[in-house]
C-alpha cells in the first residue's frame, strides 16, 4: 500500500485510537504462537484468544474437532478482532504451516519426557499446542511435535483447564522470549504494516470497505 493510501487510512482514526494502536503494536509478536487442536468448548476457545491478545501474541492456529470453532463473544470481549486466526483442515496441515514459518512445536502433555514450562527452549520461535478438553492432544499431534511440556503444579491436582494452562503458558513464554530473543521478538516492519492496516479496517467500517477494494485490486499495487 502506498503512502497516500496509508494517510487515508490514518485519517479515519481519532488521534487517541491511533496512538493506542501504535502502543499495542510495539508489543505484538509472532515469535510465540498457539495451536488449538479439537478444542470444542466455545468458552475455552474464547478464553485462549483473549489470553493470546492480552499477552501480545498475534497469531492463533485452529484445527476444529467435533464442534465448529465458535468462540463465545461474552468471553472474547472483542479480543478476536485484533488477532490473526489461521484455520487448518488437519493437524498435519497446521504443523506444516508452522514449521514452514520456523516454529518449533511444543505439545502440552504430562508424560515422562515433558519438560517444565520454564525449561522450554526458546532459542527459536515456539508454537504451543493444546488439545481437546477431555482427551488432550491426538496421537498424531504428539507424533508431530518436537517436544512436550507441562505447567509445574504443587498440589494434589495435576491438570488444569485448557484455557488456564494456555494463559499461564503464554504469560511465561512471552516474558521469557521477549528477554531472550531480543530484536527477533517484535513483528518486523512488513508484519507491522499488515497488522496495522487490518486493525484500522476493523475499527472503521469505511476503512474496511476501502481495504476490500484494495484487495480486489491486488493490494493497491
C-alpha positions in Angstrom: 0.0 0.0 0.0 1.5 3.4 -1.0 2.0 6.3 1.4 -1.1 8.2 0.2 -3.4 5.3 0.9 -1.9 4.9 4.4 -2.6 8.5 5.1 -6.2 8.0 4.0 -6.4 5.1 6.5 -4.9 7.1 9.3 -7.3 10.0 8.7 -10.2 7.6 9.6 -8.9 7.2 13.2 -9.0 9.6 16.2 -5.6 10.6 17.5 -6.3 8.7 20.7 -7.1 5.5 18.8 -4.1 5.8 16.5 -1.7 6.2 19.5 -3.2 3.2 21.2 -2.8 1.0 18.2 0.8 2.0 17.9 1.4 1.3 21.6 -0.1 -2.2 21.3 1.7 -2.9 18.0 5.1 -2.3 19.7 4.4 -5.3 21.9 3.0 -7.6 19.3 4.9 -10.8 18.4 4.8 -13.8 16.2 7.8 -15.4 17.9 5.3 -17.2 20.2 2.1 -18.7 18.8 -0.6 -21.2 19.9 -2.3 -24.0 18.1 -5.6 -25.4 19.3 -6.5 -29.0 18.2 -10.1 -30.0 18.6 -10.9 -27.6 21.5 -14.6 -27.8 21.3 -15.9 -25.6 24.1 -16.7 -22.1 23.0 -15.8 -20.6 26.4 -12.4 -22.3 26.3 -11.8 -21.2 22.7 -12.7 -17.6 23.6 -10.6 -17.6 26.8 -7.5 -18.7 24.8 -8.0 -16.0 22.2 -8.4 -13.4 25.0 -5.2 -14.5 26.7 -3.3 -14.5 23.4 -4.4 -10.9 22.7 -3.7 -9.8 26.2 -0.1 -11.1 26.2 0.7 -9.8 22.7 0.5 -13.0 20.7 -0.7 -12.1 17.2 -1.4 -15.5 15.6 -3.5 -18.4 16.7 -3.9 -21.6 14.6 -7.0 -23.7 14.9 -7.9 -27.3 13.9 -11.5 -28.0 14.6 -12.8 -31.1 16.4 -16.3 -32.4 16.6 -17.7 -28.9 17.0 -17.1 -25.7 14.9 -14.7 -23.1 16.1 -17.2 -20.6 17.6 -15.7 -18.6 20.5 -18.1 -17.2 23.0 -18.4 -13.4 22.3 -19.1 -12.8 26.0 -15.7 -14.2 26.9 -13.6 -12.8 24.0 -14.8 -9.3 24.7 -13.8 -8.5 21.1 -10.2 -9.6 21.5 -10.5 -11.9 18.5 -10.9 -8.8 16.2 -7.2 -8.0 16.9 -5.8 -11.4 16.2 -4.8 -13.3 13.0 -6.6 -16.6 13.2 -5.4 -19.4 10.9 -7.9 -22.3 10.3 -6.4 -25.6 9.2 -8.1 -28.7 7.9 -5.9 -31.2 9.7 -3.2 -31.3 12.4 -0.7 -32.3 9.6 -1.6 -29.1 7.7 -1.3 -27.0 10.8 2.1 -28.5 11.7 3.4 -28.0 8.2 2.2 -24.4 8.2 4.0 -23.6 11.5 7.3 -25.4 10.5 7.5 -23.5 7.2 7.5 -20.4 9.4 10.3 -21.6 11.5 8.5 -22.7 14.6 9.5 -25.5 17.0 6.3 -27.3 18.1 5.7 -28.0 21.8 2.8 -30.1 22.9 1.0 -29.7 26.2 1.1 -33.1 27.8 2.0 -34.7 31.1 4.4 -37.6 30.2 7.8 -38.9 31.2 9.6 -36.8 28.6 7.8 -33.5 29.2 9.9 -30.5 30.4 8.7 -27.9 32.8 7.4 -24.8 31.0 10.3 -22.7 32.3 12.8 -25.1 30.5 11.2 -25.0 27.1 13.8 -24.0 24.5 13.0 -20.5 23.2 16.1 -20.1 21.0 13.7 -20.5 18.1 10.1 -19.3 17.6 7.8 -21.6 19.6 4.3 -22.9 18.9 2.4 -24.3 21.9 -0.2 -26.9 21.1 -3.2 -27.6 23.3 -5.7 -30.4 22.7 -9.2 -31.4 23.4 -10.7 -30.7 26.8 -11.1 -34.4 27.6 -8.6 -36.3 25.6 -5.7 -33.8 25.2 -3.6 -33.8 22.0 -4.3 -36.6 19.5 -1.7 -39.3 18.9 -0.9 -37.8 15.5 -0.3 -34.4 17.0 2.1 -35.9 19.5 4.0 -37.6 16.7 4.5 -34.2 15.0 5.7 -32.2 18.0 9.4 -31.6 18.7 8.8 -32.0 22.5 6.2 -31.9 25.2 5.9 -29.6 28.2 4.0 -29.2 31.4 3.0 -26.4 33.7 4.5 -27.3 37.0 2.0 -27.8 39.8 2.5 -28.3 43.5 -0.9 -29.5 44.6 -2.9 -32.8 44.6 -4.4 -31.8 41.2 -2.1 -32.4 38.3 -4.2 -30.9 35.5 -5.5 -27.5 34.6 -8.4 -26.4 32.4 -7.0 -25.9 28.9 -7.7 -22.1 28.9 -5.9 -21.7 32.2 -3.0 -23.8 31.0 -2.8 -21.7 27.8 -2.9 -18.4 29.8 -0.1 -19.4 32.1 2.0 -20.8 29.2 1.6 -17.6 27.1 2.3 -15.3 30.0 5.6 -17.1 30.9 6.7 -17.8 27.3 6.2 -14.3 26.1 8.0 -12.8 29.0 11.0 -15.1 28.5 11.0 -14.8 24.8 10.9 -11.0 24.9 14.1 -11.1 27.1 15.9 -13.9 25.3 15.0 -13.3 21.6 15.5 -9.5 21.9 15.3 -7.9 18.4 13.8 -11.1 16.9 10.8 -10.9 19.2 8.7 -8.0 17.8 7.0 -8.0 14.5 9.1 -6.9 11.6 8.2 -3.8 9.6 6.2 -5.6 6.9 4.2 -7.6 9.5 3.5 -4.4 11.4 2.1 -2.7 8.4 0.0 -5.7 7.5 -1.4 -6.0 11.1 -1.9 -2.3 11.5 -3.9 -2.0 8.3 -6.1 -4.8 9.4 -6.7 -3.2 12.8 -7.6 0.1 11.2 -10.1 -1.6 8.9 -11.5 -3.5 11.9 -12.1 -0.2 13.8 -13.6 1.8 11.0 -16.3 0.5 8.5 -15.2 3.0 5.8 -11.7 1.7 6.1 -12.9 -1.8 5.8 -14.7 -1.0 2.5 -11.5 0.7 1.2 -9.4 -2.4 2.2 -11.8 -4.7 0.3 -11.5 -2.6 -2.8 -7.7 -2.6 -2.5 -7.6 -6.4 -2.0 -9.7 -6.7 -5.2 -7.1 -4.7 -7.0 -4.2 -6.8 -5.7 -3.4 -4.7 -2.6 -3.2 -1.4 -4.4 0.0 -2.3 -6.3 
